[in-house]
Amino acid sequence: MNSTYVIIIVILVALTFIIQFYSQYKRKKLIYKITPLALSEDTKAFDQLIDQKETIRIIPEYNRAVLKLNSYLYHNDRIRLEELFVQIEKAHFTERQKLDFYIRELMYYMDQLDKTKAQKVYKKIKTNKNFSKVRGQIELPYKVLVLNETDKLDQLIEKSKSEADPQKRVAYYMLISHIYETLKDKQQAKNYQDKAKEILKNNK
């Protein structure tokens, strides 16, 4: 091969590396700038920065959507959340990214006790080709919190007794509490809510 060609190839490879390194640096710097804004009271600054051409060019669509989601959740901006969920339907996400976002959407509607929308989102989750990988994580909460099924009460109580992870134990307690509410046992429902609150208080 002609030595001139070799030199050109070396220069091009080096230039490509420099461009990639610079792009990664700019992306990292931009994310560090945007992330605090997402949880600040300066929502206008966040909105302007997240939708700038440079941000759209540098930060992947999925990452920008997650930043928006976190910001809207933090500020309890229900209107913007609903708009975001609609926009996601047209987003260029991978199947795994779609599934991840649908799960976040499902959790939001379950927290809002909006069973109608939760059921619609769950249907979308079930049609995703990666559903089998997450079924065990979301099926039980969905059945308890949305469908008000109560047949897993004993199983959940036993799991809560042996669970070492405080966060998981809180999740079990809240599911158990909901089941007792469904069964009209207010005392037991409150009992498990108090248990969950106690763990959260001690693990701040």
N, C-alpha and C positions, 0 to 999 in steps of 0.2 A: 504493500500500500504506500502511496506517495506520502512523504513526511509532512507535506502541507496539509493533506487530509487528516492525518493523525493529530496535528496541532489544532485544526479546526474542531475535530470531535472532542478533544480534551477541553477546549475552551467552552464548547456548547454544554458539555456535561457539568463543568464547573459553574457555568452561568445558571443552568437549571437548578443545581444544588443551592446556589445563592438565592435564587428566586423563591424556592420552596422554603428555605430557612427564614427568609424575610417575611413570607406569607404567614408562616407559623408564628413568628414573633408578633406580627400585627394582630393576628387572631387572638393570641393569648393576652396581649395588651388590651384589646378591645373588650374581651370577656371580663377581665379584671375591672374594667371601667363600668360595664353595663350591670354586672351582678349586684353590686351594692345599690345601684339606682333602682333595681327591680323591687327592692324592699325598703325604699326610702319614700318620703312623703312627696318628693318632687316627681310626680307621675308624668308631668309634661316633658321633663328632660328625658325620662326613660322612653316615652313614646317617640320622641324625636330621634333619639339615638338608635333605637331598635329597628326603626324603619328607614334609616339612612341608606343611600345606595351602597356606601362602603361596607356597612354592616351586612347588608343583604348579600354582597359579593364575597365577603370574607367568612361570615359565620353561616354554617349549614342551616337550611330551613327548619329542620327538626329542632336544633338547639335553640333557635330563635323562638320557636313555638313554645318550648318548655320554659324559657325565660319569661315569656308573656304569661303563660299559665301561672307560674309561681307569683308573678307580680299581681295578677288579678285576684288570685286566691288570697294573697296577703292583705290586699286592700278590700277584699270581699266585694269586688266589682262584678256583680252578677250579669249585668248587661254585656260587659266586655267578654266575660267567660262564655256566654251563650254565642256571641259573635265568633269567638275563637273556635268553638266546637263546630260551628258551621263551616268555617274556613278550612278546617282540617280535612274535611271530606274531599277537597280539591287539591290538597297538598301532595307534593311528590315525595312521599315517605316510602320506605321499604315496608314489607309486610310486618316485620318485627317492630318497627317504629310505630306503625299504625296501631298494632296491638297494645304497645306500651301506652300510647296516648289514650286509647279507648279505655284501658284499665283506670287511668287517672280520671277520665271523665266519669266512669262508673262509680268510682269511690266518691267523687264529688256529689253526684246525684243521690247516692245512698246516704251521705252525710246530711244532705238537704231534705232527706225523706221524700224525694220525688220518685216514687216507684214507677210511674208511667215512663219517664225518661230513662230511668235505670234499666227497665226491661228492654227498651229499644236499643240501648247501648250494648246490653248483654247479647242481644241477637247478633249484633255486628261482631262482637268478640267471638262468638261461637262459629262464625263463618270464616274466621281468620285461620290460615293453614297452620299457625303456631299455637292454636288454642290448647292442644293437648299438653303443651309444656307448662301452661299456667293454670290449667283447670283446677288442680288441687289447691291452689292458693286463693282462687276467687269464688269457686262454686259454693263452698260452705257459707261464707259471709253473705253471698247473694241470696241463698236459700233462706237464711235466717232473717236478714234485714229487709229483704224485698218481698219474698214469698211468704214470710212469717211461718216457716216450718219449725216445728218444735221437737221432732223425733230425735234430734242429736243432743238433747239436753244432758243426759247422763254421760255421754261420750265426752262432751265439752268439759263437764265438771271434773271428770277423771283426768283429762289432759291438763287442765289448769292446776291440778294438785302436783303434777310431776314436772311441770314446765319451769325450767331454771331461768330462762330469759325474761326479765321484767316486762319488756315491751310486748312480748308474745302473751304473757300472762294477762296483761291489761286487755289485750284484744279478746282473749277467751272470756274474761270477766264481762266485757261489754256485750259480747254475743249472748252469754248466759243471761245477763240482765234483760236484754231485749226479749229473749224467749219467755222469761218470767212475766214481762209486761204483756206479751201476747196471751199468756195463760191467766192474766188478770191477778197475778200474785205480786202486788205492789211492794210488799215487805221484802220479799226475796230479791226483787228487781233493784230496790234501793240498796240492799245489803251488798250486792255485787258491784253496783256503781260506786259505793263507798270504798270497797276493796280496791277498785281500779284507781280511784282518786288518791288513795293512800300511797299506792306504789308510785304514781306520778309525782306526788309531793316529795317522796323520799329519794327520788332519782332525778331531781332537778339539777 
